[in-house]
Amino acid sequence: MSEYLNLIQVVSGVLAAGLIFTGIFLCVKKLNPEKHATIPVKTTVISTLLIAAGLLCYTVIVACTNLTVVTEEHYELWTIYIASLGEVVKKFGFIVLIPLVFRLFKPRKRREATEEEITEAAEEC
């Protein structure tokens, strides 16, 4: 049984890492400081769902770890999974908010410095 749990953990870990990094990459790819535009809502929602799915896959890893530890208590699988989901949300739940933060804080327009400001700054130094 433990061989299967190890295989499940490896597959879930690779899938979780892939989903989380894909979600963050989609969101970061839409950032363009030259256009000064916000990230589209569709991209934000897709990125958030991918990251949430990655965290659910990571919950499978934690559940498999907890399942090997708590074999003597004879808990049901769903009880262990829900407890593991609580642990993951408590530790890594903030990651789901990354696309929303990128959407809220859009890049600012740069103000071109005039020659007078540059010479004043040089004189002060």
ZIGIZI-V961140 format. One record per helix or strand. SS is the DSSP state (2 for helix, 1 for strand). FROM is the first residue (numbers start at 1). LEN is the number of residues. If there is no record, write none. Layout:
ss->{SS	SS}
from->{FROM	FROM}
len->{LEN	LEN}
This chain:
ss->{2	2	2	2}
from->{2	41	77	115}
len->{28	29	28	10}
